[in-house]
Amino acid sequence: MGSEGVRNRGSEGVGGESTDEELIAQGREILDDGRAALGAMRDRLDADFARAVRLVLTCPGKVVVTGMGKSGAVGRKIAGTLSSTGTTAVFLHPAEGIHGDLGILAAPDLLIALSQSGETDELLALLPSVKRIGAGIIAMTGAPGSTLARYAQVVLDTSVEKEACPLNLAPTTSTTCQMALGDALALCVMQAREFSEADYALYHPGGSLGRRLLLRVSEVMRTGDQLALAPLGAPLREVIFKITQANAGAAVVVDPEGRIAGIITDGDLRRYLLRGDHALSDPVDAAMTPNPTITAPDVLAAEALGIINDRANATGVKIGEVPVVDADRRPVGILMLKDMARAGIMF
């Protein structure tokens, strides 16, 4: 009951003392503070930033990012961004570092140390050992004259006039600048490495992005017994049996040389038979769609989906199955949209 009372008093205080307009105005003012600080940092960016990019780019070992408190939270994100964009990077908690975890750092490595004051005790305790190990140091700090800055080869200035916090105490605007500068550093290194979409996907194999950039049609298509093939002239009764046997939604129609001649879907069959004046003995040619949309097995599944969507938008006809053919236009599989959806390719 006591904790509920605290929550209710807090809610009433916000709602009762400030109007929506006042809260929106306060939010805009805080965002304006961040925008102004980012603009100022942008304007003072100098050759030290270029030196930092080159240090990361030419680092023969790994990048170790460290920081305490809110700077540490930003440091974790910077290490993650570096790692996902082609630079081997890890985060080291300073307090753990001074109790043995500094063993993760070696002479070929590079330390990026975040401290807005440049005087964080746990961080400063690491620096003499880092120097003895022989690793390079990039300081990201709001105090270019600080102890941290004096240890560093390169100093990146993240100073701000004031924090967005109304008490000017909680790290807010300063961490915004740290985050933005860390992103700029990582992405400049990424571009210098000519890091590609395929490279990015390699580091993200478990996500939908990786699947879109790596998965090929051959890995999603149905083959073998799940590929229903029907020769030109085959009666519709036989085609229905083949589709049912393959547990598919369509059959690929082939000519006497085994090359694709068309496709017939469940929908095509239903529409044809509903006309009423035709029998199941009619040839598949009468109900199939000639010259259907096709794809190749080595095409990216996402690229094939884009082609399918473009064709569907252009014709106004929904496409659920696409034959996969080789260089001689012989069917080797069939691509089903529902299988692509299960694989996480749909977007």
Secondary structure as GFF3:
##gff-version 3
##sequence-region A 1 347
A	DSSP	alpha_helix	2	17	.	.	.	ID=ss1
A	DSSP	alpha_helix	20	44	.	.	.	ID=ss2
A	DSSP	alpha_helix	47	57	.	.	.	ID=ss3
A	DSSP	beta_strand	63	67	.	.	.	ID=ss4
A	DSSP	alpha_helix	69	84	.	.	.	ID=ss5
A	DSSP	beta_strand	89	92	.	.	.	ID=ss6
A	DSSP	alpha_helix	94	97	.	.	.	ID=ss7
A	DSSP	three_ten_helix	101	104	.	.	.	ID=ss8
A	DSSP	beta_strand	110	114	.	.	.	ID=ss9
A	DSSP	alpha_helix	121	133	.	.	.	ID=ss10
A	DSSP	beta_strand	136	141	.	.	.	ID=ss11
A	DSSP	alpha_helix	147	151	.	.	.	ID=ss12
A	DSSP	beta_strand	154	157	.	.	.	ID=ss13
A	DSSP	alpha_helix	173	192	.	.	.	ID=ss14
A	DSSP	alpha_helix	197	202	.	.	.	ID=ss15
A	DSSP	alpha_helix	208	214	.	.	.	ID=ss16
A	DSSP	alpha_helix	217	220	.	.	.	ID=ss17
A	DSSP	three_ten_helix	224	226	.	.	.	ID=ss18
A	DSSP	beta_strand	229	231	.	.	.	ID=ss19
A	DSSP	alpha_helix	236	246	.	.	.	ID=ss20
A	DSSP	beta_strand	250	254	.	.	.	ID=ss21
A	DSSP	beta_strand	260	265	.	.	.	ID=ss22
A	DSSP	alpha_helix	266	273	.	.	.	ID=ss23
A	DSSP	three_ten_helix	284	286	.	.	.	ID=ss24
A	DSSP	beta_strand	289	290	.	.	.	ID=ss25
A	DSSP	alpha_helix	301	315	.	.	.	ID=ss26
A	DSSP	beta_strand	321	325	.	.	.	ID=ss27
A	DSSP	beta_strand	331	336	.	.	.	ID=ss28
A	DSSP	alpha_helix	337	342	.	.	.	ID=ss29
###
